[in-house]
Amino acid sequence: MPHSTRGLIAVCAVVITALTSCGLQSGSAVPLSVEPGSIEPVPALEGAQLIVGSKEFTEQVILGYILEFGLVAAGADVRDLTNISGSNSTRQAMVSGQVDVTYEYTGTAWINFLGNETAIPDATGQFEALRDQDAANGLTWVNPAPMDNTYALAMNQATADATGIKTLSDYAALAETDPAAAQTCVETEFNSRQDGFPGMAAAYGFDPNVVPRQVLQGGIIYQATANGSQCTFGEVFTTDGRIKGLNLTVIEDDKSFFPRYNATVVMRTPIAEQYPEIAEVTAPISAALTNDEITELNRQVDIDGREPADVARDWMVKQGFVTAGSD
């Protein structure tokens, strides 16, 4: 998930010489063909050579393909560099010029790449501050999507019915009055990070040490929370398809504690200046990427077992952005 790779895990080294050993060279062909839809050929993009990258987890690969299909429909000559291992490697690929455009999360860049300790609660304010600060690194941020893949706590329907919990303030009250009933499963990072459980407890006014917690791998937490016996509550990411697939209920962050992680189009500034049309092409795509939309796309891959490229193209066709080509 994005938070486990937010600058903390990079399978490939973050030096340029190592990038080539990760396969980051010229990229490969876009896996499926598309034709124009509402995204029509743009003369300035005709034949423009663009490399699209993404990280390696489901949501990122889907977003990478969505970008690729949109740019192909606009006439660009796109190379596919989706599935890069780790946030740091993907970032270095952008900074070093091996990737031209990607979707990145505002919170990831603000906290992990730029080293800011305090997130900006307002999504627009966070985007604008990040856009302005990261310009010094030769990167241009445009078109933040409504989708916000941030941390959350979730529960199954039986727990929701039994406790009546709807908000994290409700969860905090339960932690204070009956800590054992607030038993929660978390990943290692979330258990210790200040934008994780300890910080959440401070923001909501309860002692984190009184809540029984099990530290599990992220993939296990979803199923264990759905079962309800091992995990009464569980740490999740808000756009993960398993939330919908396992019928989990996300607890509302009513004090807006967790940082904003809006997926946003990022370009190398020379590319953004040479092809300002990319911002125009991708604007309606980002606008359509709500939490509900991306969660459903993630679900189709993680629960139904579909290929990310198929899911991405079907969505682009359904939205009317492109039409399917003959593969």
N, C-alpha and C positions, 0 to 999 in steps of 0.2 A: 504494500500500500504506500501512498505517497509519504506518509509520516514516518514510516520505517526507513525510507530512503532519503529523507530530507537532509542531505548533506552529511549523514552519519554513516551510511554504508555505500561504498563505491567499489564494486567488484574490480573495475579497471582503475588503474592509477590515473591521477588527475594531471599528468604531465603530457604534453603533446606527443612525445615519442611513444608513450604507452597507448595513446588513442588508436594508432594504427594497428597495434596488436589486438585491440578489441574489435577489429573489423571496420573501423570508422575511416573508410577511404572514399570511394566515389559513390557508395550506395548501390542499391539495386533498383530494378524497375518497379513501378507501382503495381501491386498484385492484381488489381481488377481494373477494367476499363470503364470509363464514364464518358458521357456526352453532355453538352450544355443543357441546362434547364433554366431556372430563373437566374442562375449564374451563367452569363453569356460570355463569349470570347471578348477579351479586352485587348485591343491592338498593342498596347504598351507591354503586355505580358506574353505576347505571341513568341514562343520559342525561348522565353526567359529560363535560364537554367537555375533551378532552385532545389536545395536539399532540405528535406523535412525530417526532423528527428523526433524521438520520444523516448521516455524511460521504458522499463520492461514490464510494468504491471498492466493488467487488463485495461483500466480506464485510460491510461496514457497511450497505449497502442491504438485504442479506438480513436482517441482524439487526433493522433498522428495521421491515421488514415483519413479521417474527416477533412483535415487540412489538405492532404494530398489530393483528394477527389475534387475539392473545391477549386484548388489551383490548376489542376488539369483541365477542368471544365472552362476555366478562364483562359486557357491557351498556353500555360507554362509547361516547360519540359522539366518534370519533377522526378527526383531520385529519392528513393525510400531509405531512410536511416532510422526507422522505428526500432524499438526494442534494445536501446542502449542500457547497459547495466549500471544503475545507480544515478542518483541526483548529481553528484559531483562530476561524473564523467559526462553527463549530458550538458551540464553547465559549461564545462571546459571545451566541449565540442562546439558550443556556440561562441564562446569567447575567442577560440582559436581559429574560427572561420570554417570549421568542418561541417557545421550545420547552419543553415540560413534562417530557418523559422521553426518554431515549436509552440506547444502549449505548455506553460509553466504556471505554478500556483503562487499567488501573491505572498502568502505567508511563508512559503518555502524560501523564496528569494529574500524577503525582508529580514527573516530571522537567521537562516542558515548561511545564505550567500553573502549578505551585506552586514551581518553581525549585529543587527539591532536587537536589543533585549526586550523591548516593549512593543507589542503589536498595537495597531490602530483599530479600534473596534468597528468603526464605520467602513464598509467595504469600498465605497468610493474614495474616502480619505486614504485608506490603505493603498489602493491602486495609484492614486495621484502621487503620494509620497514616494512609493517605490519607483514609479516611472521617472520622477525627477532625480532620484538618487542614483539609479542604475544607468542613467544616460552617460555618466562619467566612465562607465565600463564598455561603452560602445554598443549598448543594447537599447532597443526601442520597444516599449510596451504599448499595446493598443487593444481595444475591444475586450475588456474583461467580461466573462460570461456570468450569468446569474448563479450558475452551479458553484457550490461552495463545499469542497470536500474536506471538512474540518472534523475534529474530534467530537465524539458524543458518547453518552451512555445510552444503552438500550435494554429492553426487557421483553419477555414474551407476553402474550396477551393475558395469560393467567395471572402473572405478577401484576400487570397493569390493573386488572380487575380487582385483585385482592388488596392492593395497596392504595389505589386511587391516585398514584403518582402521575403527574403530567409534566412537571417542571423540575429543574435541578434544585430549586428552592424546596420543593416537596421532598426530594431525595435527601437534602441536607437535614430537614426536620426529622426524617426517619433515622438518619445516622446519629442524630443527637438523642432521640428517645429510645431507639431499639437498634443499636449498632449491628447486632447479629443478623437482623433482618435485611440489612443493607449490604450483605456480602456481595463482593464485586470481583470480577475477573478482569485483569489488565495485562498489557504487554509490558516488558521490562522498561522501555523508554517512557511510556505513559506513567508508569508507577513512580518515576523519579523526576521527570522534567517539570520545570515550573510552568510550562504551558500544558501540563498534564494534570495528574490527580492531586499532587500537593498544592499547586496553584489554584486549582478549582476549589479545593477544600477551603483555602484561605479566602477566596473570593465569596464563597457561600457561607462562611462562618462556622465550619465544623472542624473537629480535630481529625485529620486523616488517619491518625494512628489507632483510632478506636474502631475503624471499619475493617472487618476481616477481608483480606484480599488474596487472591491466587494469581500468580504470574504465569501466564500461558502464552503460547504462540497465537498470533492474531487469527489465523485460520481456524484454530480450535475454539476460540472464544465465541464465534458466531453460533456454531452448532451447540456448544455447551449452554449458551444463554437461551437458545431456542428450546433445549430440553428442560432447562429450569432447575435441575437438581444440583448440578455442580456450580453453576453460575446464576445467581438470582438476577444480577445486573452485569452487563459486560461492556467493555470499551469497544466502540465501533467507529467507522469512518462514514460520514453522512451520505455519501453517494454509492456505497458498496452495494452491489446487486444482491448480496445475500440477505440484506435487511428485508427486502421485498420477498425474496425467494423463501425465506424462513419465517415470514410473518412476524418480524420483530417490530417493536414500537420504540421510536427514538424519543428520548426525554428532552424536552425543550430547554435550551440554554437561555433562561429568561433574563439573566444578567449580562448576556453577550460576553462571557468570559473568554471562550476559545477564539484564537486568532482566525481571521478570514483566510480561506484558501481558495479564492476564486481562480478558476482556470482562465488564463489570459494569453493572447497571442504575443509572442516575443520574436523580434527580428534583429539580426545584426543591423546596426544603424546604416552602414553603407547600402545594404539591400533595401531598407525602408526608404532611404532617400532616392535610390535609383528607381524603385518600383512602389511609389505611394499607393498605387492601385491595389496592392495586397491588403492594405487596411480596409479599403472599400469592399473588396470581395469577401473578406472574412467577417465583417461587421454583422451581417444578418445571421451568419452561422453561429457566432458567439451568442447573439441575442436569443437564439432558439435553444441553447444548451442550458436548460434548467436542471435543478436537482432531480425532478421526476423523470425527465428525458434521459439523462445520463445513467441514472440508477437502473432504468429499464434496459438500457443497452448493456450495462455491466452484467445485469442478471442473465441476459440471453447468452453471454459468454460463460460466466462462472457457474450458472445453474443448468442452462440448457445445453451447454457444450458447443455452441456455435463458434465459427471462426471470427475474430475481430474484424477482419477486412469485409466479410459478408455483412456483418451487423452494421458497420459504419456506412457501407454503400447503401444498404437498404434504408437506413435512416435518412441519408442525403436524398435519396429518391422520394421517400415518403414526404419529406419536407418540400420537395419540388425544386431543390437547389440544382440537382443534376438528373439526367436520365441514365439508365444502365446501358453500357456499351455491350458489344458482342465479344465475350472473352474467348 
